[in-house]
Amino acid sequence: HKPMPNPVRRPSPAARFRSEIEKAEAAGADRPEMKLRLTRADASQLKRDPEVAMSDISFADGAMRFLGVVVEEGGVTTSELVTSA
C-alpha cells in the first residue's frame, strides 16, 4: 500500500492576511479603507496565534484591528480581505 501523502498545510490566517494586506496596499489600497471578514474559527486562530506580535492586533472603540485593518468576525463561510480598490 502507498504511504499517505502529507496534508497540505494552509498558512495561518495571520500569515495569509498579512500577505494579502501588503499586496492590496502595494496595489494602491489604504488600510483604513480595507476590511477583514473572518470566519469565527479564523478570528479565533488569529487572536491565539503565538506568531502574531501584540502590536499587530488592537482592540479599540469596540473593533478589533489586525495590522490597522478592521476585522469583522463571523457571518461569512470563507474569510476574505475586502478593499475599496
C-alpha positions in Angstrom: 0.0 0.0 0.0 1.1 3.6 -0.7 2.2 5.9 2.1 -0.3 8.7 2.9 0.7 12.0 1.3 1.4 14.8 3.8 -1.6 17.0 4.2 -1.1 20.5 2.6 -0.7 23.0 5.4 -2.6 26.2 4.8 -0.9 29.3 6.0 -2.2 30.7 9.3 -4.9 33.4 9.0 -2.2 35.8 10.2 0.3 34.9 7.6 -2.3 34.7 4.8 -3.9 38.1 5.5 -0.6 39.9 6.3 0.4 38.9 2.7 -3.0 39.9 1.3 -2.9 43.3 3.1 0.6 44.1 1.9 -0.4 43.1 -1.7 -3.5 45.3 -1.6 -1.5 48.2 -0.2 1.0 47.8 -3.0 -1.8 47.9 -5.5 -2.9 51.3 -4.0 -5.5 50.4 -1.3 -5.4 52.2 2.0 -5.5 50.1 5.2 -8.2 52.3 6.8 -10.4 51.5 3.8 -9.8 47.7 4.0 -11.9 45.3 6.0 -11.1 41.7 7.0 -14.2 39.5 7.1 -13.2 36.4 9.1 -14.9 33.2 10.0 -15.2 32.8 13.7 -12.6 30.0 13.5 -10.1 32.2 11.6 -10.7 35.1 14.0 -10.2 32.8 17.0 -7.0 31.4 15.5 -5.7 34.9 14.7 -6.2 36.0 18.3 -4.4 33.0 19.7 -1.6 32.8 17.2 1.7 32.8 19.1 3.5 34.2 15.9 1.4 37.4 16.0 3.0 40.3 17.8 0.9 42.0 20.4 1.4 45.3 18.4 -0.2 43.7 15.3 -3.7 43.3 16.9 -5.6 46.1 18.7 -9.0 46.4 20.3 -10.4 49.9 20.4 -13.8 51.6 20.0 -15.5 48.1 20.0 -13.5 47.0 17.0 -10.7 44.5 16.5 -7.9 45.5 14.1 -5.2 43.4 12.5 -2.3 45.5 11.1 -4.6 48.5 11.2 -7.4 46.8 9.2 -10.8 46.5 10.8 -11.8 42.8 11.5 -15.4 41.7 11.2 -15.9 38.3 12.9 -18.4 35.8 11.8 -21.2 35.9 9.3 -19.0 34.5 6.4 -18.2 31.0 5.4 -14.9 31.9 3.9 -12.5 34.6 5.3 -11.6 37.4 2.9 -9.9 40.8 2.7 -12.3 43.4 1.2 -10.8 46.5 -0.3 -12.5 49.5 -1.9 -9.9 49.5 -4.7 
